[in-house]
Amino acid sequence: MSQTQYLKMLEREIQAINKKIDLKILRGESYFREARDHKLLLRKVRYHTRRGLLSRLVTLFFRTNIYA
């Protein structure tokens, strides 16, 4: 499985959990387990999409100079 396929799968799982959380909120039920799973999936997405330090510095440098 490629990284893009893996990220798409994670996004689909996040959307499914979001729907479950929304329904539980509307019903007034506890959604602790789903919130924990959602947090773990987001952590996985961030881990696989993180950029290096140099890339972030270059982006930050050019972003701040545009508005100067």
C-alpha positions as CSV (number, residue, x, y, z in Angstrom):
1,M,0.0,0.0,0.0
2,S,1.4,3.4,-1.0
3,Q,1.6,6.3,1.4
4,T,-1.1,8.2,-0.4
5,Q,-3.5,5.2,-0.3
6,Y,-2.7,4.8,3.4
7,L,-3.5,8.5,4.1
8,K,-6.7,8.2,2.1
9,M,-7.7,5.2,4.2
10,L,-7.0,7.1,7.4
11,E,-9.0,10.0,6.2
12,R,-12.0,7.7,5.5
13,E,-11.7,6.2,9.0
14,I,-11.6,9.7,10.5
15,Q,-14.7,10.7,8.6
16,A,-16.5,7.6,9.8
17,I,-15.5,8.3,13.4
18,N,-16.6,11.9,13.0
19,K,-20.1,10.7,11.9
20,K,-20.3,8.4,14.9
21,I,-19.2,11.2,17.3
22,D,-21.8,13.6,15.7
23,L,-24.6,11.1,16.2
24,K,-23.6,10.4,19.8
25,I,-23.5,14.1,20.5
26,L,-27.0,14.5,19.1
27,R,-28.2,11.6,21.3
28,G,-26.4,12.9,24.3
29,E,-24.3,9.8,24.7
30,S,-20.6,9.6,25.7
31,Y,-18.1,9.5,22.9
32,F,-14.9,9.0,24.8
33,R,-13.7,5.9,22.9
34,E,-14.4,7.5,19.5
35,A,-12.6,10.7,20.5
36,R,-9.6,8.6,21.5
37,D,-9.6,6.8,18.2
38,H,-10.0,10.0,16.3
39,K,-7.0,11.5,18.2
40,L,-4.8,8.5,17.4
41,L,-5.8,8.6,13.7
42,L,-4.9,12.3,13.5
43,R,-1.6,11.5,15.1
44,K,-0.9,8.9,12.4
45,V,-1.8,11.4,9.6
46,R,0.4,14.1,11.0
47,Y,3.3,11.6,11.4
48,H,3.1,10.6,7.8
49,T,2.7,14.1,6.4
50,R,5.2,15.9,8.5
51,R,7.9,17.9,6.7
52,G,11.6,18.4,7.6
53,L,12.9,21.4,9.5
54,L,14.4,23.0,6.5
55,S,11.2,22.9,4.5
56,R,9.3,24.5,7.4
57,L,11.8,27.2,7.8
58,V,11.8,28.0,4.1
59,T,7.9,28.2,4.1
60,L,8.0,30.4,7.2
61,F,10.6,32.7,5.7
62,F,8.7,33.2,2.5
63,R,5.3,33.5,4.2
64,T,6.5,36.3,6.5
65,N,8.3,38.2,3.7
66,I,5.2,38.3,1.5
67,Y,3.4,40.6,4.0
68,A,6.4,42.8,4.8
